Amino acid sequence: MAIDRSASPPQPSGASTPETGPWSAEAALGSLLALVPLDHLPRTGWAQRGIDPPESIAGHILGVAYVALSLAPRVAPGLDLGRVLSMAVVHDAAEAVTGDLPLPAARHLPAGAKHAMEQSVAQTLLGPLSGTALAAFEDYIRQDTREARFVKQCDRVQLGVRLLAYERAGQSGLDEFWGGLTPQPDPQPAEFPVAEEVLAAIRGGRVSG
């Protein structure tokens, strides 16, 4: 049977729609270069506890994406994995400019100031990449979709994975980080039980490890 090679192949389910708005290769390159510091900028919470070298922001972002890839297929109703991974990749992108502001310092800022700064940076940093990149960041910040809330839980799980890895490597003095991984009394069932299962495994791994 002859194959019509001029025909467009069918798009896979969930394929993105090409963007048609203004775009500049030079501006995109500038943003890509501006994101490079994520490779070496530290997660300051670890650095403040004497971990040398501490996890980088880029390492954290990649870890969140791995967690999302592991857990998203086990969530029902299903999630839009493309949106999930887009948010995982950009959720801390603004820290290429701001650095990872530790919580004790952030508490001294006026209410909403940190988010406002991050959104302003994201406009400058992610806007030239694509509308998709900027929309993913804004979606994550708003936390009004299941995908955004799921990525937030993946961020929490990745913290637990890194914390357990550090303690198993002999690092001490990290007890305060476990507080954020402790289940809170809540009359409502967890939105993403699979994330709670992994967190429970992490807590159990600390005891048995």
C-alpha positions as CSV (number, residue, x, y, z in Angstrom):
1,M,0.0,0.0,0.0
2,A,1.4,3.4,-0.9
3,I,2.1,5.8,1.9
4,D,1.1,9.4,1.5
5,R,4.2,11.1,3.0
6,S,2.7,14.6,2.4
7,A,0.0,14.0,5.0
8,S,0.6,15.3,8.5
9,P,0.9,12.6,11.1
10,P,-1.8,12.5,13.7
11,Q,-0.9,14.6,16.8
12,P,-0.7,12.5,20.0
13,S,-3.3,13.1,22.7
14,G,-2.4,16.1,24.8
15,A,-0.1,17.6,22.1
16,S,0.5,21.3,22.6
17,T,-0.8,23.9,20.2
18,P,1.9,25.9,18.5
19,E,2.2,29.5,19.8
20,T,1.8,32.2,17.1
21,G,2.5,35.4,19.1
22,P,5.6,37.6,18.9
23,W,8.8,35.7,19.8
24,S,12.5,36.5,19.5
25,A,15.3,33.9,19.4
26,E,17.7,36.4,20.9
27,A,15.4,37.2,23.8
28,A,14.8,33.5,24.4
29,L,18.5,32.9,24.5
30,G,18.9,35.7,27.0
31,S,16.4,34.1,29.3
32,L,18.0,30.7,28.9
33,L,21.4,32.1,29.8
34,A,19.8,33.9,32.8
35,L,18.5,30.5,34.0
36,V,22.0,28.9,34.1
37,P,22.8,30.0,37.6
38,L,20.1,27.6,38.9
39,D,22.7,24.9,38.3
40,H,24.9,26.2,41.1
41,L,22.8,28.4,43.3
42,P,22.2,26.5,46.6
43,R,19.0,25.6,48.4
44,T,19.9,27.9,51.3
45,G,18.2,25.9,54.0
46,W,20.7,23.1,53.5
47,A,23.6,25.5,53.2
48,Q,22.7,27.1,56.5
49,R,22.9,23.7,58.2
50,G,26.4,23.2,57.1
51,I,25.8,20.8,54.2
52,D,28.6,21.1,51.7
53,P,27.9,21.1,48.9
54,P,24.2,21.7,49.4
55,E,21.6,20.7,46.9
56,S,21.3,23.2,44.0
57,I,18.0,24.8,43.0
58,A,18.3,23.0,39.6
59,G,18.8,19.7,41.4
60,H,15.6,20.4,43.4
61,I,13.6,21.2,40.3
62,L,14.7,18.0,38.6
63,G,13.8,16.0,41.7
64,V,10.3,17.5,41.7
65,A,9.9,16.5,38.1
66,Y,11.0,13.0,38.9
67,V,8.5,12.8,41.7
68,A,5.7,14.1,39.5
69,L,6.5,11.5,36.8
70,S,6.3,8.8,39.4
71,L,3.1,9.8,41.1
72,A,1.0,11.5,38.4
73,P,0.0,8.3,36.6
74,R,-1.4,7.0,39.9
75,V,-3.7,10.0,40.5
76,A,-7.4,9.7,39.7
77,P,-9.1,11.5,38.1
78,G,-6.2,11.8,35.8
79,L,-4.0,14.9,35.6
80,D,-2.6,16.8,32.6
81,L,1.0,15.5,32.8
82,G,2.2,18.1,30.4
83,R,1.0,20.9,32.6
84,V,2.3,19.2,35.7
85,L,5.8,18.8,34.3
86,S,5.8,22.4,32.9
87,M,5.0,23.7,36.4
88,A,7.6,21.4,38.0
89,V,10.2,22.8,35.7
90,V,9.4,26.5,36.2
91,H,8.1,26.6,39.8
92,D,11.4,27.9,41.2
93,A,12.7,29.5,38.0
94,A,12.6,33.0,39.5
95,E,15.3,32.0,42.0
96,A,17.8,32.2,39.2
97,V,17.6,36.0,40.0
98,T,16.4,36.1,43.6
99,G,18.2,33.1,45.0
100,D,16.5,30.8,47.4
101,L,15.2,33.1,50.1
102,P,15.1,31.1,53.3
103,L,11.9,31.1,55.4
104,P,13.4,32.9,58.4
105,A,14.3,35.8,56.1
106,A,11.0,35.7,54.1
107,R,9.1,36.1,57.4
108,H,10.5,39.7,57.7
109,L,9.0,40.8,54.4
110,P,5.6,42.5,54.1
111,A,2.8,40.1,53.3
112,G,2.8,39.2,49.6
113,A,6.1,40.8,48.9
114,K,7.9,37.6,48.1
115,H,5.2,36.4,45.7
116,A,5.1,39.9,44.0
117,M,8.9,39.8,43.5
118,E,8.8,36.3,42.1
119,Q,6.0,37.2,39.7
120,S,7.8,40.3,38.5
121,V,11.0,38.3,37.9
122,A,9.1,35.5,36.1
123,Q,7.5,38.0,33.7
124,T,11.0,39.1,32.7
125,L,12.7,35.7,32.8
126,L,10.0,33.3,31.5
127,G,8.0,35.6,29.2
128,P,10.7,35.6,26.5
129,L,10.8,31.8,26.6
130,S,7.2,31.1,25.8
131,G,3.7,31.9,26.8
132,T,3.5,28.3,28.0
133,A,6.4,28.8,30.4
134,L,5.0,31.9,31.9
135,A,1.4,30.5,32.2
136,A,2.8,27.4,33.9
137,F,4.5,29.6,36.6
138,E,1.4,31.7,37.1
139,D,-0.8,28.6,37.4
140,Y,1.5,27.2,40.0
141,I,1.5,30.5,42.0
142,R,-2.3,30.7,42.0
143,Q,-2.7,27.1,43.2
144,D,-6.3,27.0,41.9
145,T,-5.9,23.9,39.7
146,R,-5.5,20.2,40.7
147,E,-2.3,20.1,38.7
148,A,-0.8,23.1,40.6
149,R,-1.7,21.6,43.9
150,F,-0.3,18.3,42.9
151,V,3.1,19.9,42.0
152,K,3.1,21.6,45.4
153,Q,2.8,18.2,47.0
154,C,5.5,16.9,44.7
155,D,7.7,19.7,46.0
156,R,7.0,18.5,49.6
157,V,7.8,14.9,48.7
158,Q,11.1,15.9,47.1
159,L,12.1,17.8,50.2
160,G,11.5,14.6,52.1
161,V,13.5,12.5,49.7
162,R,16.4,14.9,49.9
163,L,16.1,15.1,53.7
164,L,16.2,11.3,54.1
165,A,19.1,11.0,51.7
166,Y,21.1,13.6,53.8
167,E,20.4,11.8,57.0
168,R,21.3,8.4,55.6
169,A,24.6,10.0,54.5
170,G,25.3,10.9,58.1
171,Q,24.1,14.5,58.2
172,S,22.7,15.6,61.5
173,G,20.9,18.6,62.8
174,L,18.0,18.5,60.4
175,D,15.2,17.7,62.7
176,E,13.3,20.9,62.1
177,F,12.7,20.0,58.4
178,W,10.8,16.9,59.5
179,G,8.1,19.1,60.9
180,G,6.9,20.1,57.5
181,L,6.5,16.5,56.6
182,T,4.3,15.5,59.5
183,P,0.7,14.8,58.7
184,Q,-1.7,17.4,60.0
185,P,-5.1,16.6,61.5
186,D,-7.6,17.2,58.7
187,P,-11.2,16.1,58.6
188,Q,-11.0,16.1,54.8
189,P,-9.3,13.2,52.9
190,A,-6.0,14.1,51.2
191,E,-6.5,15.3,47.7
192,F,-3.6,13.2,46.5
193,P,-3.3,10.0,48.6
194,V,-0.4,8.7,46.7
195,A,1.8,11.7,47.8
196,E,0.8,11.0,51.4
197,E,1.8,7.3,50.9
198,V,5.3,8.3,49.8
199,L,5.6,10.8,52.7
200,A,4.7,8.0,55.1
201,A,7.3,5.8,53.5
202,I,9.9,8.6,53.9
203,R,9.0,9.0,57.6
204,G,9.2,5.2,58.0
205,G,12.5,5.1,56.2
206,R,14.0,7.4,58.7
207,V,13.0,5.0,61.5
208,S,14.2,1.9,59.7
209,G,17.2,3.5,57.9
